[in-house]
């Protein structure tokens, strides 16, 4: 469960990258995964 605490030590973009990996590996089929994907698309457009 260390991947929950560790992102707090990183900057925003590293946290986003970690969340993307978590989303792909663990919660691909959950609504939260869709929210993360939408956030990543939004960030990439900026």
mmCIF file as Biopython writes it, N, C-alpha, C and O atoms, coordinates in Angstrom:
data_model
#
loop_
_atom_site.group_PDB
_atom_site.id
_atom_site.type_symbol
_atom_site.label_atom_id
_atom_site.label_alt_id
_atom_site.label_comp_id
_atom_site.label_asym_id
_atom_site.label_entity_id
_atom_site.label_seq_id
_atom_site.pdbx_PDB_ins_code
_atom_site.Cartn_x
_atom_site.Cartn_y
_atom_site.Cartn_z
_atom_site.occupancy
_atom_site.B_iso_or_equiv
_atom_site.auth_seq_id
_atom_site.auth_asym_id
_atom_site.pdbx_PDB_model_num
ATOM 1   N N  . UNK A ? 1  ? 0.825   -1.222 0.000   1.0 0.0 1  A 1 
ATOM 2   C CA . UNK A ? 1  ? 0.000   0.000  0.000   1.0 0.0 1  A 1 
ATOM 3   C C  . UNK A ? 1  ? 0.852   1.261  0.000   1.0 0.0 1  A 1 
ATOM 4   O O  . UNK A ? 1  ? 0.331   2.368  0.136   1.0 0.0 1  A 1 
ATOM 5   N N  . UNK A ? 2  ? 2.161   1.093  -0.153  1.0 0.0 2  A 1 
ATOM 6   C CA . UNK A ? 2  ? 3.047   2.256  -0.113  1.0 0.0 2  A 1 
ATOM 7   C C  . UNK A ? 2  ? 2.787   3.258  -1.219  1.0 0.0 2  A 1 
ATOM 8   O O  . UNK A ? 2  ? 3.125   4.435  -1.095  1.0 0.0 2  A 1 
ATOM 9   N N  . UNK A ? 3  ? 2.175   2.781  -2.319  1.0 0.0 3  A 1 
ATOM 10  C CA . UNK A ? 3  ? 1.932   3.687  -3.443  1.0 0.0 3  A 1 
ATOM 11  C C  . UNK A ? 3  ? 0.884   4.733  -3.124  1.0 0.0 3  A 1 
ATOM 12  O O  . UNK A ? 3  ? 0.701   5.675  -3.895  1.0 0.0 3  A 1 
ATOM 13  N N  . UNK A ? 4  ? 0.177   4.586  -1.981  1.0 0.0 4  A 1 
ATOM 14  C CA . UNK A ? 4  ? -0.789  5.612  -1.575  1.0 0.0 4  A 1 
ATOM 15  C C  . UNK A ? 4  ? -0.065  6.757  -0.884  1.0 0.0 4  A 1 
ATOM 16  O O  . UNK A ? 4  ? -0.413  7.922  -1.082  1.0 0.0 4  A 1 
ATOM 17  N N  . UNK A ? 5  ? 0.944   6.434  -0.071  1.0 0.0 5  A 1 
ATOM 18  C CA . UNK A ? 5  ? 1.627   7.451  0.726   1.0 0.0 5  A 1 
ATOM 19  C C  . UNK A ? 5  ? 2.742   8.129  -0.063  1.0 0.0 5  A 1 
ATOM 20  O O  . UNK A ? 5  ? 2.934   9.340  0.044   1.0 0.0 5  A 1 
ATOM 21  N N  . UNK A ? 6  ? 3.461   7.365  -0.839  1.0 0.0 6  A 1 
ATOM 22  C CA . UNK A ? 6  ? 4.642   7.885  -1.525  1.0 0.0 6  A 1 
ATOM 23  C C  . UNK A ? 6  ? 4.367   9.071  -2.448  1.0 0.0 6  A 1 
ATOM 24  O O  . UNK A ? 6  ? 5.189   9.987  -2.485  1.0 0.0 6  A 1 
ATOM 25  N N  . UNK A ? 7  ? 3.256   9.110  -3.197  1.0 0.0 7  A 1 
ATOM 26  C CA . UNK A ? 7  ? 3.030   10.254 -4.095  1.0 0.0 7  A 1 
ATOM 27  C C  . UNK A ? 7  ? 3.052   11.604 -3.384  1.0 0.0 7  A 1 
ATOM 28  O O  . UNK A ? 7  ? 3.323   12.625 -4.017  1.0 0.0 7  A 1 
ATOM 29  N N  . UNK A ? 8  ? 2.772   11.627 -2.082  1.0 0.0 8  A 1 
ATOM 30  C CA . UNK A ? 8  ? 2.781   12.884 -1.338  1.0 0.0 8  A 1 
ATOM 31  C C  . UNK A ? 8  ? 4.172   13.510 -1.321  1.0 0.0 8  A 1 
ATOM 32  O O  . UNK A ? 8  ? 4.312   14.712 -1.093  1.0 0.0 8  A 1 
ATOM 33  N N  . UNK A ? 9  ? 5.190   12.705 -1.560  1.0 0.0 9  A 1 
ATOM 34  C CA . UNK A ? 9  ? 6.566   13.193 -1.527  1.0 0.0 9  A 1 
ATOM 35  C C  . UNK A ? 9  ? 7.011   13.758 -2.870  1.0 0.0 9  A 1 
ATOM 36  O O  . UNK A ? 9  ? 8.069   14.380 -2.965  1.0 0.0 9  A 1 
ATOM 37  N N  . UNK A ? 10 ? 6.204   13.543 -3.911  1.0 0.0 10 A 1 
ATOM 38  C CA . UNK A ? 10 ? 6.604   13.950 -5.254  1.0 0.0 10 A 1 
ATOM 39  C C  . UNK A ? 10 ? 5.889   15.226 -5.674  1.0 0.0 10 A 1 
ATOM 40  O O  . UNK A ? 10 ? 4.954   15.676 -5.013  1.0 0.0 10 A 1 
ATOM 41  N N  . UNK A ? 11 ? 6.342   15.800 -6.780  1.0 0.0 11 A 1 
ATOM 42  C CA . UNK A ? 11 ? 5.656   16.979 -7.290  1.0 0.0 11 A 1 
ATOM 43  C C  . UNK A ? 11 ? 4.428   16.559 -8.081  1.0 0.0 11 A 1 
ATOM 44  O O  . UNK A ? 11 ? 4.171   15.369 -8.262  1.0 0.0 11 A 1 
ATOM 45  N N  . UNK A ? 12 ? 3.664   17.553 -8.553  1.0 0.0 12 A 1 
ATOM 46  C CA . UNK A ? 12 ? 2.353   17.293 -9.148  1.0 0.0 12 A 1 
ATOM 47  C C  . UNK A ? 12 ? 2.441   16.370 -10.353 1.0 0.0 12 A 1 
ATOM 48  O O  . UNK A ? 12 ? 1.656   15.429 -10.471 1.0 0.0 12 A 1 
ATOM 49  N N  . UNK A ? 13 ? 3.389   16.628 -11.250 1.0 0.0 13 A 1 
ATOM 50  C CA . UNK A ? 13 ? 3.456   15.852 -12.484 1.0 0.0 13 A 1 
ATOM 51  C C  . UNK A ? 13 ? 3.866   14.408 -12.218 1.0 0.0 13 A 1 
ATOM 52  O O  . UNK A ? 13 ? 3.404   13.493 -12.899 1.0 0.0 13 A 1 
ATOM 53  N N  . UNK A ? 14 ? 4.734   14.203 -11.226 1.0 0.0 14 A 1 
ATOM 54  C CA . UNK A ? 14 ? 5.104   12.844 -10.856 1.0 0.0 14 A 1 
ATOM 55  C C  . UNK A ? 14 ? 3.915   12.113 -10.244 1.0 0.0 14 A 1 
ATOM 56  O O  . UNK A ? 14 ? 3.721   10.922 -10.484 1.0 0.0 14 A 1 
ATOM 57  N N  . UNK A ? 15 ? 3.112   12.839 -9.444  1.0 0.0 15 A 1 
ATOM 58  C CA . UNK A ? 15 ? 1.912   12.242 -8.863  1.0 0.0 15 A 1 
ATOM 59  C C  . UNK A ? 15 ? 0.946   11.820 -9.964  1.0 0.0 15 A 1 
ATOM 60  O O  . UNK A ? 15 ? 0.370   10.734 -9.914  1.0 0.0 15 A 1 
ATOM 61  N N  . UNK A ? 16 ? 0.773   12.694 -10.966 1.0 0.0 16 A 1 
ATOM 62  C CA . UNK A ? 16 ? -0.115  12.364 -12.087 1.0 0.0 16 A 1 
ATOM 63  C C  . UNK A ? 16 ? 0.372   11.105 -12.800 1.0 0.0 16 A 1 
ATOM 64  O O  . UNK A ? 16 ? -0.426  10.241 -13.166 1.0 0.0 16 A 1 
ATOM 65  N N  . UNK A ? 17 ? 1.676   11.010 -12.992 1.0 0.0 17 A 1 
ATOM 66  C CA . UNK A ? 17 ? 2.244   9.834  -13.656 1.0 0.0 17 A 1 
ATOM 67  C C  . UNK A ? 17 ? 1.991   8.570  -12.833 1.0 0.0 17 A 1 
ATOM 68  O O  . UNK A ? 17 ? 1.638   7.523  -13.376 1.0 0.0 17 A 1 
ATOM 69  N N  . UNK A ? 18 ? 2.176   8.683  -11.519 1.0 0.0 18 A 1 
ATOM 70  C CA . UNK A ? 18 ? 1.930   7.548  -10.631 1.0 0.0 18 A 1 
ATOM 71  C C  . UNK A ? 18 ? 0.459   7.149  -10.679 1.0 0.0 18 A 1 
ATOM 72  O O  . UNK A ? 18 ? 0.132   5.965  -10.751 1.0 0.0 18 A 1 
ATOM 73  N N  . UNK A ? 19 ? -0.430  8.147  -10.637 1.0 0.0 19 A 1 
ATOM 74  C CA . UNK A ? 19 ? -1.861  7.853  -10.699 1.0 0.0 19 A 1 
ATOM 75  C C  . UNK A ? 19 ? -2.223  7.177  -12.013 1.0 0.0 19 A 1 
ATOM 76  O O  . UNK A ? 19 ? -3.079  6.293  -12.048 1.0 0.0 19 A 1 
ATOM 77  N N  . UNK A ? 20 ? -1.570  7.593  -13.091 1.0 0.0 20 A 1 
ATOM 78  C CA . UNK A ? 20 ? -1.829  6.975  -14.392 1.0 0.0 20 A 1 
ATOM 79  C C  . UNK A ? 20 ? -1.433  5.497  -14.369 1.0 0.0 20 A 1 
ATOM 80  O O  . UNK A ? 20 ? -2.140  4.653  -14.920 1.0 0.0 20 A 1 
ATOM 81  N N  . UNK A ? 21 ? -0.310  5.191  -13.737 1.0 0.0 21 A 1 
ATOM 82  C CA . UNK A ? 21 ? 0.123   3.799  -13.637 1.0 0.0 21 A 1 
ATOM 83  C C  . UNK A ? 21 ? -0.836  2.995  -12.770 1.0 0.0 21 A 1 
ATOM 84  O O  . UNK A ? 21 ? -1.177  1.858  -13.095 1.0 0.0 21 A 1 
ATOM 85  N N  . UNK A ? 22 ? -1.274  3.603  -11.650 1.0 0.0 22 A 1 
ATOM 86  C CA . UNK A ? 22 ? -2.228  2.929  -10.770 1.0 0.0 22 A 1 
ATOM 87  C C  . UNK A ? 22 ? -3.527  2.664  -11.526 1.0 0.0 22 A 1 
ATOM 88  O O  . UNK A ? 22 ? -4.110  1.584  -11.427 1.0 0.0 22 A 1 
ATOM 89  N N  . UNK A ? 23 ? -3.965  3.664  -12.278 1.0 0.0 23 A 1 
ATOM 90  C CA . UNK A ? 23 ? -5.221  3.547  -13.025 1.0 0.0 23 A 1 
ATOM 91  C C  . UNK A ? 23 ? -5.140  2.413  -14.026 1.0 0.0 23 A 1 
ATOM 92  O O  . UNK A ? 23 ? -6.100  1.660  -14.190 1.0 0.0 23 A 1 
ATOM 93  N N  . UNK A ? 24 ? -4.007  2.284  -14.697 1.0 0.0 24 A 1 
ATOM 94  C CA . UNK A ? 24 ? -3.844  1.237  -15.700 1.0 0.0 24 A 1 
ATOM 95  C C  . UNK A ? 24 ? -3.740  -0.144 -15.055 1.0 0.0 24 A 1 
ATOM 96  O O  . UNK A ? 24 ? -4.209  -1.130 -15.623 1.0 0.0 24 A 1 
ATOM 97  N N  . UNK A ? 25 ? -3.137  -0.219 -13.889 1.0 0.0 25 A 1 
ATOM 98  C CA . UNK A ? 25 ? -2.838  -1.514 -13.281 1.0 0.0 25 A 1 
ATOM 99  C C  . UNK A ? 25 ? -3.946  -2.025 -12.365 1.0 0.0 25 A 1 
ATOM 100 O O  . UNK A ? 25 ? -4.155  -3.234 -12.272 1.0 0.0 25 A 1 
ATOM 101 N N  . UNK A ? 26 ? -4.660  -1.127 -11.688 1.0 0.0 26 A 1 
ATOM 102 C CA . UNK A ? 26 ? -5.550  -1.552 -10.614 1.0 0.0 26 A 1 
ATOM 103 C C  . UNK A ? 26 ? -7.021  -1.189 -10.834 1.0 0.0 26 A 1 
ATOM 104 O O  . UNK A ? 26 ? -7.897  -2.016 -10.580 1.0 0.0 26 A 1 
ATOM 105 N N  . UNK A ? 27 ? -7.308  0.026  -11.301 1.0 0.0 27 A 1 
ATOM 106 C CA . UNK A ? 27 ? -8.698  0.504  -11.310 1.0 0.0 27 A 1 
ATOM 107 C C  . UNK A ? 27 ? -9.162  0.863  -12.701 1.0 0.0 27 A 1 
ATOM 108 O O  . UNK A ? 27 ? -9.916  1.816  -12.898 1.0 0.0 27 A 1 
ATOM 109 N N  . UNK A ? 28 ? -8.694  0.076  -13.674 1.0 0.0 28 A 1 
ATOM 110 C CA . UNK A ? 28 ? -8.994  0.345  -15.071 1.0 0.0 28 A 1 
ATOM 111 C C  . UNK A ? 28 ? -10.499 0.345  -15.334 1.0 0.0 28 A 1 
ATOM 112 O O  . UNK A ? 28 ? -10.973 1.096  -16.186 1.0 0.0 28 A 1 
ATOM 113 N N  . UNK A ? 29 ? -11.241 -0.470 -14.631 1.0 0.0 29 A 1 
ATOM 114 C CA . UNK A ? 29 ? -12.663 -0.647 -14.903 1.0 0.0 29 A 1 
ATOM 115 C C  . UNK A ? 29 ? -13.558 0.183  -13.989 1.0 0.0 29 A 1 
ATOM 116 O O  . UNK A ? 29 ? -14.781 0.057  -14.051 1.0 0.0 29 A 1 
ATOM 117 N N  . UNK A ? 30 ? -12.974 1.030  -13.141 1.0 0.0 30 A 1 
ATOM 118 C CA . UNK A ? 30 ? -13.766 1.817  -12.203 1.0 0.0 30 A 1 
ATOM 119 C C  . UNK A ? 30 ? -13.958 3.238  -12.707 1.0 0.0 30 A 1 
ATOM 120 O O  . UNK A ? 30 ? -13.197 3.726  -13.543 1.0 0.0 30 A 1 
ATOM 121 N N  . UNK A ? 31 ? -14.990 3.895  -12.185 1.0 0.0 31 A 1 
ATOM 122 C CA . UNK A ? 31 ? -15.284 5.276  -12.572 1.0 0.0 31 A 1 
ATOM 123 C C  . UNK A ? 31 ? -14.102 6.179  -12.253 1.0 0.0 31 A 1 
ATOM 124 O O  . UNK A ? 31 ? -13.800 7.087  -13.027 1.0 0.0 31 A 1 
ATOM 125 N N  . UNK A ? 32 ? -13.425 5.951  -11.127 1.0 0.0 32 A 1 
ATOM 126 C CA . UNK A ? 32 ? -12.274 6.762  -10.751 1.0 0.0 32 A 1 
ATOM 127 C C  . UNK A ? 32 ? -11.209 6.722  -11.836 1.0 0.0 32 A 1 
ATOM 128 O O  . UNK A ? 32 ? -10.546 7.725  -12.100 1.0 0.0 32 A 1 
ATOM 129 N N  . UNK A ? 33 ? -11.046 5.561  -12.463 1.0 0.0 33 A 1 
ATOM 130 C CA . UNK A ? 33 ? -10.093 5.441  -13.560 1.0 0.0 33 A 1 
ATOM 131 C C  . UNK A ? 33 ? -10.465 6.337  -14.726 1.0 0.0 33 A 1 
ATOM 132 O O  . UNK A ? 33 ? -9.596  6.928  -15.368 1.0 0.0 33 A 1 
ATOM 133 N N  . UNK A ? 34 ? -11.764 6.436  -15.000 1.0 0.0 34 A 1 
ATOM 134 C CA . UNK A ? 34 ? -12.215 7.310  -16.080 1.0 0.0 34 A 1 
ATOM 135 C C  . UNK A ? 34 ? -11.960 8.772  -15.739 1.0 0.0 34 A 1 
ATOM 136 O O  . UNK A ? 34 ? -11.618 9.564  -16.617 1.0 0.0 34 A 1 
ATOM 137 N N  . UNK A ? 35 ? -12.125 9.137  -14.465 1.0 0.0 35 A 1 
ATOM 138 C CA . UNK A ? 35 ? -11.855 10.509 -14.026 1.0 0.0 35 A 1 
ATOM 139 C C  . UNK A ? 35 ? -10.375 10.834 -14.209 1.0 0.0 35 A 1 
ATOM 140 O O  . UNK A ? 35 ? -10.034 11.907 -14.705 1.0 0.0 35 A 1 
ATOM 141 N N  . UNK A ? 36 ? -9.499  9.918  -13.813 1.0 0.0 36 A 1 
ATOM 142 C CA . UNK A ? 36 ? -8.058  10.130 -13.968 1.0 0.0 36 A 1 
ATOM 143 C C  . UNK A ? 36 ? -7.705  10.295 -15.434 1.0 0.0 36 A 1 
ATOM 144 O O  . UNK A ? 36 ? -6.924  11.175 -15.793 1.0 0.0 36 A 1 
ATOM 145 N N  . UNK A ? 37 ? -8.281  9.447  -16.287 1.0 0.0 37 A 1 
ATOM 146 C CA . UNK A ? 37 ? -8.000  9.546  -17.721 1.0 0.0 37 A 1 
ATOM 147 C C  . UNK A ? 37 ? -8.427  10.902 -18.257 1.0 0.0 37 A 1 
ATOM 148 O O  . UNK A ? 37 ? -7.719  11.511 -19.059 1.0 0.0 37 A 1 
ATOM 149 N N  . UNK A ? 38 ? -9.588  11.374 -17.813 1.0 0.0 38 A 1 
ATOM 150 C CA . UNK A ? 38 ? -10.071 12.682 -18.260 1.0 0.0 38 A 1 
ATOM 151 C C  . UNK A ? 38 ? -9.141  13.793 -17.792 1.0 0.0 38 A 1 
ATOM 152 O O  . UNK A ? 38 ? -8.880  14.743 -18.530 1.0 0.0 38 A 1 
ATOM 153 N N  . UNK A ? 39 ? -8.641  13.672 -16.559 1.0 0.0 39 A 1 
ATOM 154 C CA . UNK A ? 39 ? -7.714  14.671 -16.032 1.0 0.0 39 A 1 
ATOM 155 C C  . UNK A ? 39 ? -6.428  14.689 -16.850 1.0 0.0 39 A 1 
ATOM 156 O O  . UNK A ? 39 ? -5.901  15.760 -17.154 1.0 0.0 39 A 1 
ATOM 157 N N  . UNK A ? 40 ? -5.921  13.516 -17.207 1.0 0.0 40 A 1 
ATOM 158 C CA . UNK A ? 40 ? -4.684  13.441 -17.984 1.0 0.0 40 A 1 
ATOM 159 C C  . UNK A ? 40 ? -4.871  14.087 -19.348 1.0 0.0 40 A 1 
ATOM 160 O O  . UNK A ? 40 ? -3.985  14.799 -19.821 1.0 0.0 40 A 1 
ATOM 161 N N  . UNK A ? 41 ? -6.018  13.848 -19.987 1.0 0.0 41 A 1 
ATOM 162 C CA . UNK A ? 41 ? -6.298  14.469 -21.284 1.0 0.0 41 A 1 
ATOM 163 C C  . UNK A ? 41 ? -6.351  15.982 -21.132 1.0 0.0 41 A 1 
ATOM 164 O O  . UNK A ? 41 ? -5.809  16.714 -21.960 1.0 0.0 41 A 1 
ATOM 165 N N  . UNK A ? 42 ? -7.006  16.449 -20.070 1.0 0.0 42 A 1 
ATOM 166 C CA . UNK A ? 42 ? -7.120  17.890 -19.834 1.0 0.0 42 A 1 
ATOM 167 C C  . UNK A ? 42 ? -5.750  18.520 -19.631 1.0 0.0 42 A 1 
ATOM 168 O O  . UNK A ? 42 ? -5.470  19.591 -20.169 1.0 0.0 42 A 1 
ATOM 169 N N  . UNK A ? 43 ? -4.891  17.856 -18.851 1.0 0.0 43 A 1 
ATOM 170 C CA . UNK A ? 43 ? -3.550  18.387 -18.576 1.0 0.0 43 A 1 
ATOM 171 C C  . UNK A ? 43 ? -2.719  18.428 -19.858 1.0 0.0 43 A 1 
ATOM 172 O O  . UNK A ? 43 ? -1.972  19.380 -20.085 1.0 0.0 43 A 1 
ATOM 173 N N  . UNK A ? 44 ? -2.847  17.398 -20.694 1.0 0.0 44 A 1 
ATOM 174 C CA . UNK A ? 44 ? -2.051  17.338 -21.919 1.0 0.0 44 A 1 
ATOM 175 C C  . UNK A ? 44 ? -2.456  18.433 -22.898 1.0 0.0 44 A 1 
ATOM 176 O O  . UNK A ? 44 ? -1.645  18.849 -23.724 1.0 0.0 44 A 1 
ATOM 177 N N  . UNK A ? 45 ? -3.699  18.907 -22.817 1.0 0.0 45 A 1 
ATOM 178 C CA . UNK A ? 45 ? -4.161  19.949 -23.737 1.0 0.0 45 A 1 
ATOM 179 C C  . UNK A ? 45 ? -3.663  21.325 -23.336 1.0 0.0 45 A 1 
ATOM 180 O O  . UNK A ? 45 ? -3.668  22.245 -24.154 1.0 0.0 45 A 1 
ATOM 181 N N  . UNK A ? 46 ? -3.231  21.481 -22.083 1.0 0.0 46 A 1 
ATOM 182 C CA . UNK A ? 46 ? -2.787  22.795 -21.597 1.0 0.0 46 A 1 
ATOM 183 C C  . UNK A ? 46 ? -1.432  23.150 -22.169 1.0 0.0 46 A 1 
ATOM 184 O O  . UNK A ? 46 ? -0.898  24.218 -21.872 1.0 0.0 46 A 1 
#
